Amino acid sequence: MMSNPKALRWQAGIACGLVTIMGWPAGAEDPFRTGEQARPISAETALAFESFFCLGEYVNSREKLEAAQATSPEEPLVTALLAALSYQESDLEAFANYSTQTRELGEALQETDPLRGSLYEGVGYGMEAANVIVREGVVLGLPRALPILNNLFESIRAAQAVDPEDPELNLLNGYMDLLLTNRDKALEQFQLAGPPYMALRGTALTLRDMGQFEEALEAVDQALETSCDNPELYYLKAQILVGQEEDEAAVGFFDQALESADQLPPGLVEQIERERNSSSLRSEASGF
């Protein structure tokens, strides 16, 4: 988010960024990979992911996620998303529990799928580190979290050793590089990432942060052309238009995002409203 201070990026960024990058539109097969590399997912899991990320129905996604967990108890991605939802709901105890479950399920998955097992072990470590920082603050929590973050990077290196060009792995690395402001590297990762919706969104976010607003607008428009209709895409487009000093046009996309306010976390809705009102005031002032 454009208005977040750097300290909050450690708290909210690591906690949610590492898990929100894992969503994909529903489908009968692996949305990241094709052919022999594809991993099947259950219909319940696909439906939960579609609700959570493709449609952006964050507030109403718990029932679908719990149904997915019941049918696929071994899938660490489900517990990662439940952790993200718990964080949004400010339930830090549940966030901590699901984070640990994600790491443990990732460890178990390494026996049959070393790449995804290492990947989700790393996600679990990242969320456990975020839990420490959120509870104790950046000053006290970061020194304690650093060894856990080192475990995260070790797990990611293990996944890279299996297949450095894996689309799911590159999606994770792209968003991690974005959080760490390694933006040129993030763009390279997103070129290898999938699914297209999440890769294009990551590209647009990165280009926005680099001040390359024309290219960012092109990327977010391409994301909007996919089958997903996440209100956060309209919010992102509004932010990019603000960067181009097109406040009047931006207000319309802020409003479009707010049409789905009932499915978004309250804190996100408040932030969209603040940015929308600021754009409206600037637009009105420029008319005089």
QUIGIGI-V942279 format. One record per run of one state. SS is the DSSP state (h for helix, s for strand, l for the rest). FROM is the first residue (numbers start at 1). LEN is the number of residues. If there is no record, write none. Layout:
BEGIN
ss:SS from:FROM len:LEN
ss:SS from:FROM len:LEN
END
This chain:
BEGIN
ss:l from:1 len:5
ss:h from:6 len:15
ss:l from:21 len:14
ss:h from:35 len:3
ss:l from:38 len:5
ss:h from:43 len:12
ss:l from:55 len:7
ss:h from:62 len:10
ss:l from:72 len:4
ss:h from:76 len:13
ss:l from:89 len:3
ss:h from:92 len:18
ss:l from:110 len:4
ss:h from:114 len:49
ss:l from:163 len:4
ss:h from:167 len:13
ss:l from:180 len:3
ss:h from:183 len:9
ss:l from:192 len:4
ss:h from:196 len:14
ss:l from:210 len:3
ss:h from:213 len:12
ss:l from:225 len:6
ss:h from:231 len:13
ss:l from:244 len:3
ss:h from:247 len:12
ss:l from:259 len:2
ss:h from:261 len:3
ss:l from:264 len:2
ss:h from:266 len:21
ss:l from:287 len:2
END
